[in-house]
Amino acid sequence: MEVLVLAPQPFYQDRGTPIAVNMVLQALSERGAYVDLVTYHEGRDVHHERVTVHRIPRLPGTRNVRPGFSLKKLLCDAAMALTALRMACRKRYDVVHAVEESVFIALLFKWLFRWPYIYDMDSSLVQQMIEQKPFLGAVAGPLQFWEKLAVRHAHAVVPVCEALKETIATYKPNKVVVVQDVSLLPDTAEVTSEALSGSLKARLGVDGVLVMYVGNLEPYQGIGLLLESFALVRQQSDQAHLVIIGGERADIDTYREQARQLDIAACVHFLGPQPVSDLASYLAQADILVSPRIRGNNTPMKLYSYLHSGKALVATDLLTHTQVLNRHVSILTEPSPAAFAQGLLGLINNPERRLILGKAGKKLVEEEYSYTAFRTKLDGLYNWLTREFDRGSVPGT
């Protein structure tokens, strides 16, 4: 099978969507597909058998493309469309696997070449754009029209969570297969904090409970709420320290200043971006993990690794989390500083409760959210597509 994968992000980078794209490439490679990937100019090269990476040219003013709607992204997406069109004019593909907004390139190709496409949907583009740029609410109708068009014409839609499946139900998609993200921790060679000799705590001078956040520092992640809640925690417990891993330099500077204003700078440690290969080591050294997200419906990829680490988790009680989390595997709180602080204090003061939650979360991931489960679902989708080809049920085949 010849597959054209469209990934409108810097690839590869150690963050959510590029990681998910890499898993798609790995799964397609393992099933013997021949894949051409069209992606942005930025990112590290990765290698999979029968996968060829095609990058757009480096355009002026497009350095450091960040997640979310932006002029930089629009320019890169336009360049992606031209690059993919040139390739499409030279080669015939069996299917286009389109990630996020690249679905509109796939829709164009369906009209031009009658190629079927799979819409790999990490979020509702309409919701994402309006949350980031509220003034776009004035044109919500036209935006929803185009999103509906992309969903309706897809041979299959692959949302990353059940909430997205429900969101697009009114669009009446042809077929929907929910394929959740998975833990990024290794299935074997378990890492323990003892094996690491407490190196992070020693390096940071932490003698107490280590609370950790891993991920980008975009506003929807709730880092401001986390810092405010941690300031309340420190008023009642001086044994806790907060480690924040990830983020762009400008965001780190912003939140470091907030920590200074809250008088908690001495116990909040910003480590910046770290390799995914080191994730297991960092999580193993935490006592409590946090996800203070305040907006969005899609489930954060970090949750699966958090749970897999066997460490206790505190998260906001929002749909973005509760599609995976429950009160048997985590502490869920209202998205307010006071409530989140109480959730943290409840675990800081109760090591036994931390252990119980950690064991339950690890069991959940091992049973339901492994790479094997991810590949099984993706294989099932592509096996179904192959049967559709054999029956002649796919236009253009």
C-alpha positions in Angstrom: 0.0 0.0 0.0 1.3 3.5 -0.9 0.4 6.0 1.8 0.9 9.8 1.8 1.1 11.1 5.3 0.6 14.8 5.8 1.9 16.2 9.2 1.6 20.0 9.6 4.1 20.3 12.5 7.8 20.4 13.0 8.8 16.8 12.9 10.3 15.2 14.8 10.0 17.0 18.1 9.4 15.6 21.6 5.8 16.8 22.0 2.4 15.4 21.6 1.3 15.5 18.0 4.8 14.8 16.4 5.1 11.9 18.9 1.7 10.5 17.7 2.7 11.0 14.1 5.9 9.0 14.7 3.9 6.1 16.1 1.6 6.2 13.0 4.7 6.0 10.8 6.2 3.1 12.9 2.9 1.2 12.7 2.5 1.7 9.0 6.2 0.7 8.4 5.7 -2.5 10.5 2.7 -3.5 8.4 4.7 -3.2 5.2 3.3 0.0 3.8 5.3 2.4 1.7 5.0 5.9 3.1 5.8 9.4 1.9 5.7 11.9 4.8 5.2 15.6 4.0 6.0 17.8 6.9 7.6 21.2 8.0 11.2 22.2 7.6 11.9 22.1 11.3 12.5 19.0 13.4 14.9 16.0 13.7 15.0 13.2 11.2 13.7 9.8 12.2 14.1 6.6 10.3 11.6 3.9 9.6 11.8 1.2 7.0 10.0 2.2 3.7 9.3 5.7 5.1 10.6 8.8 3.1 10.5 12.2 4.7 9.8 15.3 2.4 10.2 18.7 4.0 8.9 22.0 2.9 11.5 24.7 2.1 12.6 27.0 4.9 10.5 30.2 4.5 11.5 33.6 5.9 10.0 34.3 9.3 9.1 30.7 10.0 11.6 29.7 12.7 10.4 28.0 15.8 6.8 27.1 14.7 4.7 26.6 17.9 1.5 24.6 18.4 -1.8 26.4 17.6 -3.1 28.8 15.0 -0.6 31.4 13.8 0.6 33.2 10.6 3.8 31.1 10.7 1.6 28.0 10.6 -0.5 29.3 7.7 2.6 30.0 5.6 4.0 26.5 6.4 0.7 24.9 5.6 0.6 26.7 2.2 4.1 25.5 1.4 3.0 22.0 2.5 0.1 22.1 0.1 2.4 23.0 -2.8 4.9 20.4 -1.9 2.3 17.7 -1.6 0.6 18.7 -4.8 3.9 18.4 -6.7 4.3 14.9 -5.3 0.7 14.0 -6.1 1.2 15.0 -9.8 4.2 12.5 -10.0 2.9 9.6 -8.0 -0.4 7.8 -7.3 -1.3 7.0 -3.7 -3.7 4.5 -2.3 -4.7 6.7 0.6 -3.8 10.0 2.3 -3.4 10.0 6.1 -4.0 13.6 7.0 -3.2 15.0 10.5 -5.1 18.0 11.8 -5.5 20.9 9.4 -3.7 19.0 6.5 -7.1 17.3 6.1 -8.0 20.2 3.7 -5.1 19.3 1.5 -6.4 15.7 1.5 -9.9 17.0 0.7 -8.5 18.8 -2.3 -6.7 15.7 -3.5 -9.9 13.7 -3.2 -11.6 16.2 -5.5 -8.7 16.3 -7.9 -7.5 12.6 -7.9 -10.4 10.8 -6.2 -8.0 9.5 -3.5 -9.6 8.5 -0.2 -8.3 10.0 3.0 -8.1 9.3 6.7 -8.6 12.3 9.0 -6.3 11.9 12.0 -8.0 14.3 14.4 -6.1 15.4 17.5 -8.6 18.2 18.2 -11.5 20.2 16.8 -9.9 22.8 14.7 -12.9 25.1 15.3 -12.7 24.8 19.0 -8.9 25.2 19.0 -8.9 28.3 16.9 -11.7 30.1 18.8 -10.1 29.2 22.2 -6.8 30.7 21.0 -8.3 33.6 19.1 -11.7 34.5 20.6 -12.5 37.0 17.9 -12.8 34.1 15.4 -16.0 33.3 17.2 -17.6 35.8 14.9 -17.0 33.4 12.0 -17.7 30.1 13.8 -20.4 29.2 11.3 -18.1 29.2 8.2 -15.4 27.4 10.2 -17.8 24.7 11.3 -18.9 24.3 7.7 -15.4 23.5 6.5 -14.7 21.2 9.4 -18.0 19.4 8.7 -17.0 19.1 5.0 -13.6 17.6 5.9 -15.2 15.1 8.3 -18.1 14.1 5.9 -15.7 13.4 3.0 -13.2 11.4 5.0 -13.3 7.7 4.4 -12.6 7.4 8.1 -12.0 9.8 11.0 -9.5 8.9 13.7 -10.2 11.1 16.8 -7.8 10.8 19.7 -10.5 10.6 22.3 -14.2 9.9 22.9 -15.0 13.6 23.4 -13.9 14.3 19.8 -16.0 11.4 18.6 -19.0 13.0 20.2 -18.1 16.5 18.9 -18.2 15.3 15.3 -21.2 13.0 15.6 -23.5 15.7 14.2 -21.3 15.9 11.1 -22.3 12.3 10.3 -18.9 10.8 9.4 -18.6 7.7 7.3 -16.6 5.8 9.8 -15.0 6.7 13.2 -12.2 4.8 14.9 -11.0 6.2 18.2 -7.3 5.6 18.6 -6.0 7.0 21.9 -2.5 8.0 22.5 -0.3 5.7 24.6 2.4 5.8 27.3 5.9 6.8 26.1 7.6 4.7 28.8 9.2 1.4 27.9 7.2 -1.7 28.5 10.2 -3.4 30.0 13.4 -2.4 31.8 11.4 -0.6 34.5 13.1 2.4 35.9 13.0 3.1 39.7 14.0 6.1 41.7 16.3 3.9 43.8 18.2 2.9 40.6 18.7 6.5 39.8 20.0 7.2 43.4 17.7 10.2 43.7 19.9 12.2 41.4 17.3 14.9 40.6 16.5 15.6 44.2 20.2 15.7 45.1 20.9 18.1 42.2 18.1 20.5 43.1 18.6 20.2 46.9 15.1 18.8 47.4 14.6 17.1 50.8 10.9 16.3 50.7 8.1 15.7 48.3 8.8 16.4 44.6 5.8 17.5 42.5 6.4 17.3 38.8 4.7 18.7 35.6 5.9 17.6 32.1 4.7 19.3 28.9 4.5 22.5 27.0 3.6 25.7 28.8 0.8 27.0 26.5 -1.9 28.9 28.4 -4.5 26.1 28.2 -2.1 23.9 30.3 -2.9 25.8 33.4 0.6 26.6 34.6 -0.6 29.8 36.1 -3.2 27.9 38.1 -0.5 25.4 39.2 1.8 28.1 40.5 -1.0 29.8 42.4 -2.0 26.5 43.9 1.6 25.7 44.8 1.9 29.0 46.6 -1.1 27.9 48.8 0.5 24.5 49.4 3.7 26.1 50.6 1.7 28.1 53.2 0.8 24.8 54.8 3.7 22.5 54.0 7.4 23.6 53.5 8.5 20.1 52.4 7.3 20.2 48.8 9.1 21.4 45.7 7.7 21.8 42.2 9.7 20.7 39.0 8.4 21.9 35.6 9.8 20.2 32.5 9.2 21.6 29.0 8.3 24.9 27.5 9.8 27.6 25.3 12.3 30.1 26.8 9.8 33.0 26.7 7.1 31.0 28.5 9.6 29.8 31.1 10.7 33.4 31.8 7.0 34.4 32.2 6.2 31.7 34.7 9.5 32.1 36.5 8.5 35.8 37.1 5.1 34.7 38.4 6.8 32.3 40.8 9.0 35.1 42.0 5.9 37.3 42.6 4.2 34.5 44.5 7.4 34.2 46.6 7.9 30.5 45.7 10.8 30.9 43.3 13.2 29.1 45.6 11.1 25.9 45.5 10.0 25.9 41.8 12.5 24.5 39.4 12.2 25.0 35.6 14.3 22.4 33.7 13.2 23.3 30.2 12.7 20.8 27.4 14.2 17.3 28.0 14.4 14.3 25.6 11.6 11.8 25.6 14.2 9.1 26.1 14.8 10.6 29.6 11.1 10.8 30.5 11.0 7.5 32.5 14.0 8.6 34.5 12.4 11.9 35.4 8.9 10.5 36.3 10.5 7.8 38.4 12.0 10.5 40.7 8.7 12.4 41.2 6.4 11.7 44.2 3.4 13.4 42.6 2.6 14.3 39.0 0.2 17.0 37.9 -1.9 18.0 34.9 -3.6 21.4 35.7 -5.1 21.9 32.2 -7.9 24.5 32.2 -9.3 24.2 28.6 -9.7 21.7 25.8 -11.4 18.3 25.3 -8.7 16.2 23.9 -6.8 14.0 26.4 -3.2 15.1 27.0 -0.7 12.5 25.9 1.3 13.0 29.1 -1.5 11.3 31.1 -0.6 7.9 29.8 3.0 8.2 30.7 2.1 9.7 34.1 -0.1 6.7 34.9 2.4 4.2 33.5 5.1 5.5 35.8 3.2 4.3 38.9 3.2 7.7 40.5 0.2 9.5 42.0 -1.5 12.1 39.9 -3.5 15.2 40.6 -5.5 16.7 37.7 -8.4 19.1 37.1 -11.8 17.5 37.0 -12.5 18.3 33.3 -13.5 16.2 30.3 -10.0 16.5 28.9 -8.9 14.3 31.8 -11.9 12.3 32.9 -12.1 10.4 29.6 -9.2 8.4 30.9 -8.9 9.3 34.6 -11.2 8.5 37.5 -11.0 8.7 41.3 -9.6 5.2 41.6 -6.4 6.2 39.7 -6.0 10.0 40.4 -7.1 13.0 42.5 -9.5 15.1 40.5 -10.2 18.7 41.6 -12.0 21.8 40.4 -9.8 24.0 38.2 -9.1 26.6 40.9 -6.0 27.3 42.9 -7.6 26.5 46.2 -9.1 23.1 45.1 -5.9 22.1 43.3 -3.8 23.0 46.4 -6.1 20.8 48.6 -5.6 17.9 46.1 -1.9 18.3 46.3 -1.8 18.6 50.1 -4.0 15.4 50.4 -1.2 13.5 48.7 1.8 15.3 50.2 0.5 14.3 53.6 -0.4 10.7 52.7 2.4 8.6 51.2 0.2 5.4 51.4 -2.5 7.0 49.3 0.1 8.0 46.7 1.2 4.4 46.5 -2.3 3.1 46.1 -3.2 5.5 43.3 0.1 4.9 41.5 -0.4 1.2 41.4 -4.0 1.5 40.1 -2.9 3.9 37.4 -0.1 1.7 36.2 -2.4 -1.3 35.9 -4.9 0.8 33.9 -2.3 1.8 31.3 -0.8 -1.7 31.0 -4.2 -3.1 30.2 -5.6 -0.5 27.9 -3.1 2.1 26.7 0.0 0.4 25.3 1.7 0.7 21.9 0.4 -2.8 21.2 -3.2 -1.5 21.7 -2.5 1.5 19.5 -1.1 -0.6 16.7 -4.0 -3.1 16.9 -6.5 -0.3 16.4 -4.6 1.3 13.5 -4.0 -2.1 11.9 -7.8 -2.8 12.2 -8.5 0.5 10.4 -6.1 -0.2 7.6 -7.2 -3.8 7.3 -10.8 -2.5 6.9 -9.6 -0.1 4.2 -7.8 -2.9 2.3 -11.1 -4.8 2.3 -12.8 -1.7 1.0 -10.3 -1.6 -1.8 -10.8 -5.3 -2.6 -14.6 -4.7 -2.8 -14.2 -1.7 -5.0 -16.0 0.4 -2.4 -13.4 3.2 -2.5 -13.7 5.8 -5.3 -10.6 5.9 -7.5 -9.5 2.3 -6.7 
